[in-house]
Each structure stands twice: as C-alpha cells, then as structure tokens.
C-alpha cells in the first residue's frame, strides 16, 4: 500500500513490536481521503495460529466514547435534549454529592467533556462498586447509574477536568430521552448511516473477534477476568462481556468493531460530519472546552467527544495544533490531523501497551517521519 518503501519507518516500528510487546495489530492510514497504508500484522489469536486480518473485530473500550458522543450530538440536532439540560431532567435520581453533602447540578455537556466531577474511582468501600464498562458486572445500566450516583464528586461541576464514567451516564440519559436502548440509538444515528456493519455492542461475527492479551514479555493471553497494571493502578477486564447478552451497554467502553469501520467514522467527522452531524455541531468536537481546567500542562484539552492537541510540542508530538486523538484501554489508539488531512487508526489486541504504551506514539511519529512532515 503506497509507494514501495514509503512507510519504512512505520514498518520497522511494527516489526519490532509484534511478538515482543504487541500480539496483533491492524494499522490504517488515510491521507486527504486516500488510503495510503493498510497493514495487518501478528496474530488475531496467537495460540490458535490465526493471523491478524482486515476487518478483524476488537474490543473498543473508550473508542466507544466518540461514537456515543456523536450520537448524542445528533440527538441534540434532532431536538431530543439540549447540552445545557441538567442530567436530572432525564435521570431524576442522579444526584452525586460533594464532600459538603450538597448535590450540584450536572449538565449533559459536563458529562461529555469530563468536567462533571465524576471520575473512574468506582469503589467507595460499600461493597457495591460501579462498573467502568470493561470489568465484571452482574447488574443493569440503571443499577450502574445508581452506583455512580452514590460516588462522591471530585470537584464542583465545571471547575475541573477528570476522565470519567460520564459517557456511561450519558448513555442512560440518551435512553431516557429517546425511549429506546443505547444499542438502537447508536445504530440509528451513527453506525447504520455510515454503513458500519461491523460495529455494535456485541460482535457482529464472534469468529472475527481478536483474542485479548495483557502486557508481558511476551504478552499473556487474558483469562475471562484479568487485572492489568496501568501506571500506578490496575484495570479490570472481563473479556467474556463481549458475549454476555445480559451485560449492560456501556457508552464509555462497551462497543466492538473493526479498524476499517472506525476509519470510516473518523473520515466522516474529518470531512465535516455528514451525514450524521451538521457543520455547526462539528465545532463542539473540534474545539477544546477544557483549556483552563487541565490539571497538568499536557498541551491537550477535551472537546465534546475526544482530546485535542492544543500544543503538540508539549508532548513532542509531530502533528499540527488542533489534532484529535484518543484511545481504548484494550489496545487501541487513533489520530486525526485535519490540517494535514491525515487519519491514523492503530488497533491492537494488547492491553495496555497498544493504548497507553510506546507503540501508538512510535506509530504516530513514524508516520510523520515517513511522510516528511
């Protein structure tokens, strides 16, 4: 794909990682709408000697968030709710409290921008931890929202930024406002209009679902329940969730899909949002809403759907200011540099290296080096 040798640095990054830190990967790149790179490397299932293929399905984790958020913005355009509506208009009992016992108003916009005061600290020691959508749970969405509501807020809504289960709560708001399931909503507003037949809350074809692996040298095959170290803490994974019909639809982490489908979604957004969103709504996705709330000088902010590189030099990233990016803890990462016309999808089946490790950053930097940017 592309000129012979054009992506030699990228090929080297992939060749170096496969078998050592990454089990399998599907890397896709479009430049100004043209597919210039497509490579499937390593294994979909290492133990069964099944190679990675195009249209392999991956557990998407937080790659779910952009699609659910865009569905929410499409609902706003359809008049189903407003971004400044209080969450309690749709979920009357959702009233998490601050340390002083007060229950401040949380808006839909604050859920979407992670400025609500919620977090991913989901266990307050009462024996009823909430679920972040990747770990074990034996309760429905309503119960999960109730458990999230019982968690203390980290700060008054609108005064800080913390990555959170806000999109899981958003999913419940969407269900209440629309009167149907989150699965049906995302299909109607996003995946069906774009022809994303591989993307849903259950695997479209279980035989194509990549086996999940955890970091190691080499990576280890995940069991049904696996705790994987991520920074100073651990992430709980329930790999069987993908097949459990009783598992609630997690707007923040519950979807499954292919790299090819997600590339279709990102390209639709890069080109202006049609046929899902109007150009007016795209400003909610392309502009950082948390500029003054970033707890660390990361050079990034957050829109109503994903992160924005406001100053890429802070992290020594080669992209233009305004580049969108985010990932999924099961091993996925993506970037859209609209100024350059570049869209990169890097999906792997290795957690957490494929999301938060060196691999996706090395991929990103190699692409720019290969393109001479």
PyMOL commands that set and color helices and strands:
alter all, ss='L'
color gray80, all
select helices_A, chain A and resi 8-17+63-77+87-89+108-113+141-149+166-178+182-191+206-208+239-243+259-270+279-286+312-315+353-356+358-371
alter helices_A, ss='H'
color red, helices_A
select strands_A, chain A and resi 24-31+34-45+50-51+57-59+213-214+220-221+225-230+233-238+256-258+300-302+307-309+323-328+332-337+342-348+350-351
alter strands_A, ss='S'
color yellow, strands_A
deselect
rebuild
show_as cartoon
